[in-house]
């Protein structure tokens, strides 16, 4: 059985983990823990624990949709009523209760995996309670991942991100990197989900020592407040700098995005990520787009993308890549 790590967070990790589950791989999802918005942010402010939103998404992805449909529904359910509960996610509340009982996020996830009979591991990238620090090109900086979504008239260019306070790689995450046959980076928010997972102290050393092949799955669209004007190579350069080595595969969507969807994004000054890799031999192009638009729950106040990667289409590509590793 192939050992595969899915690295990142948020809705981007969901289809990757779903695809890997269908391929019966040994899955470890190493997830960012710097979220500070939405239901997760509210719980974090009240309890002071590590944020659980992205961790919960990966737990839900591990559930078998046929045999464990209601487990997935429970983990993803969002309250639409109640002055205190409205907007909260039930899965977030369950994980917060487990954190309160164990005082340890990694242990709480292990317990959740056993309670829900999930095959796979969801691992916080660090055991520390951290926040995202955004460093702008003009020399200023701010703290808080939720700030990435602020719709300023002229968003400032991001130079880099870091985590505060300084933190070390979670030992179970380090072990997952070292034992993996394949590590998949992305898709997901470039700064909030991907780089926030890669800038943790100890990550570069773990990647250097790992013999795993590395795949980067390119994002579909730019984000006005984060990656406006960035090409695939711009994204990739920052990722390869963070891990200290070149990736082995670059997976790029080859599906045509409908004009009506492009128009919706264009109104928000967001566009398809430009492929400027000019025949790089590491590229795998495939139709990866989910055939339906995803509209977020009206009680969810966090930015969500309309377009998603299709788990079944990812499964087809990953099956071929893993077969090469056999």
JOFENPE-V572194 format. One record per helix or strand. SS is the DSSP state (H for helix, E for strand). FROM is the first residue (numbers start at 1). LEN is the number of residues. Records with the same first field share a line. If there is no record, write none. Layout:
SS->FROM-LEN / FROM-LEN
This chain:
E->3-6 / 26-6 / 78-1 / 89-1 / 121-4 / 126-1 / 131-6 / 141-3 / 158-7 / 168-2 / 182-4 / 201-1 / 213-5 / 221-1 / 249-5 / 272-1 / 283-4 / 289-1 / 309-1
H->11-12 / 38-10 / 53-10 / 69-8 / 90-13 / 105-11 / 145-5 / 171-9 / 190-9 / 203-7 / 232-12 / 259-9 / 311-15
